């Protein structure tokens, strides 16, 4: 004789569905925690990118000052006083190039931060949509 095995499908299905829902909630909670830590890390990188941007702005203002001084001296002294004009032009051009390099560095750092954040947000939205479907 074979033993009579009785299986209750409601007892097996309810814990399974409950476990799936709890796992989904845990996954979303863990992703939110990861998202928070990524935001904190991105804030640190944003601060690091802000330093060259601010330095670039300061150097750019200084470059503008020297370039304006160059134009003024050129107009006042015209061609006979070329050495003073040339000196102001060289200093202003070097500062302008330095400002451009600093701005390019800061901009590239900010672009890298934006790409990572968008990937995290899209993954989080996908998981929330999956959770709401079940």
C-alpha positions as CSV (number, residue, x, y, z in Angstrom):
1,X,0.0,0.0,0.0
2,X,1.2,3.4,-0.8
3,X,0.7,6.1,1.8
4,X,-1.9,8.7,0.9
5,X,-0.1,12.0,0.4
6,X,-2.4,15.0,0.7
7,X,-1.0,18.3,-0.4
8,X,-2.8,21.5,0.2
9,X,-2.1,23.8,-2.7
10,X,-3.1,26.9,-0.8
11,X,-0.5,26.3,1.9
12,X,2.3,25.9,-0.7
13,X,1.2,28.8,-2.9
14,X,0.7,31.5,-0.3
15,X,4.1,31.3,1.3
16,X,5.7,31.2,-2.2
17,X,3.9,34.4,-3.3
18,X,4.6,36.1,0.1
19,X,8.2,35.2,-0.2
20,X,8.4,36.6,-3.7
21,X,6.8,39.9,-2.6
22,X,9.1,40.1,0.4
23,X,12.1,39.5,-1.8
24,X,11.0,42.2,-4.2
25,X,10.5,44.6,-1.3
26,X,14.0,43.7,0.0
27,X,15.5,44.2,-3.4
28,X,13.9,47.7,-3.8
29,X,15.0,48.6,-0.3
30,X,18.6,47.5,-1.1
31,X,18.5,49.5,-4.3
32,X,17.3,52.6,-2.5
33,X,20.2,52.2,-0.1
34,X,22.6,51.7,-2.9
35,X,21.1,54.8,-4.7
36,X,21.6,56.9,-1.5
37,X,25.2,55.8,-1.3
38,X,25.7,56.5,-5.0
39,X,24.2,60.0,-4.5
40,X,26.6,60.7,-1.6
41,X,29.5,59.5,-3.8
42,X,28.4,61.6,-6.7
43,X,28.1,64.6,-4.4
44,X,31.7,64.2,-3.5
45,X,32.7,64.0,-7.1
46,X,30.6,67.1,-7.8
47,X,32.5,69.0,-5.2
48,X,35.7,67.7,-6.8
49,X,34.5,68.9,-10.2
50,X,33.4,72.3,-8.8
51,X,37.0,73.1,-7.7
52,X,38.4,73.3,-11.2
53,X,35.3,75.0,-12.5
54,X,35.6,77.7,-9.9
55,X,39.4,78.0,-10.5
56,X,38.7,78.2,-14.2
57,X,36.2,81.0,-13.7
58,X,38.7,82.9,-11.6
59,X,41.5,82.4,-14.1
60,X,39.1,83.3,-16.9
61,X,38.2,86.6,-15.2
62,X,41.9,87.3,-14.8
63,X,42.4,86.5,-18.5
64,X,39.6,88.9,-19.4
65,X,41.2,91.6,-17.3
66,X,44.6,91.2,-19.0
67,X,43.1,91.0,-22.5
68,X,41.1,94.2,-21.9
69,X,44.2,95.9,-20.5
70,X,46.0,94.7,-23.7
71,X,43.3,96.3,-25.9
72,X,43.4,99.6,-23.9
73,X,47.2,99.8,-24.0
74,X,47.2,99.0,-27.7
75,X,44.7,101.8,-28.4
76,X,46.6,104.3,-26.2
77,X,50.1,103.5,-27.2
78,X,49.4,102.1,-30.7
79,X,52.3,100.5,-32.6
80,X,55.4,102.2,-31.2
81,X,54.9,100.7,-27.8
82,X,54.4,97.1,-29.1
83,X,56.5,95.4,-26.3
84,X,54.1,96.4,-23.5
85,X,51.1,95.4,-25.6
86,X,52.7,92.1,-26.6
87,X,53.5,91.3,-22.9
88,X,49.9,91.9,-21.9
89,X,48.7,89.8,-24.8
90,X,50.9,86.9,-24.0
91,X,49.9,86.9,-20.3
92,X,46.2,87.1,-21.2
93,X,46.4,84.4,-23.8
94,X,48.2,82.0,-21.4
95,X,45.6,82.6,-18.7
96,X,42.8,82.1,-21.2
97,X,44.2,78.7,-22.3
98,X,44.6,77.7,-18.6
99,X,41.0,78.7,-18.0
100,X,39.8,76.6,-20.9
101,X,41.7,73.5,-19.7
102,X,40.2,73.9,-16.2
103,X,36.7,74.3,-17.6
104,X,37.1,71.3,-19.9
105,X,38.3,69.2,-16.9
106,X,35.4,70.2,-14.7
107,X,32.9,69.7,-17.5
108,X,34.1,66.2,-18.2
109,X,34.0,65.2,-14.6
110,X,30.4,66.4,-14.3
111,X,29.3,64.5,-17.5
112,X,30.6,61.2,-16.0
113,X,28.6,61.8,-12.9
114,X,25.4,62.4,-14.8
115,X,25.7,59.1,-16.8
116,X,26.0,56.9,-13.7
117,X,23.0,58.5,-12.0
118,X,20.8,58.0,-15.0
119,X,21.6,54.3,-15.1
120,X,20.8,53.9,-11.4
121,X,17.5,55.8,-11.7
122,X,16.4,53.7,-14.7
123,X,17.2,50.4,-12.9
124,X,15.3,51.6,-9.8
125,X,12.3,52.6,-12.0
126,X,12.3,49.2,-13.7
127,X,12.2,47.4,-10.3
128,X,9.4,49.6,-9.0
129,X,7.4,48.9,-12.1
130,X,8.0,45.2,-11.8
131,X,6.9,45.3,-8.1
132,X,3.6,47.2,-9.0
133,X,2.7,44.6,-11.6
134,X,2.8,41.7,-9.1
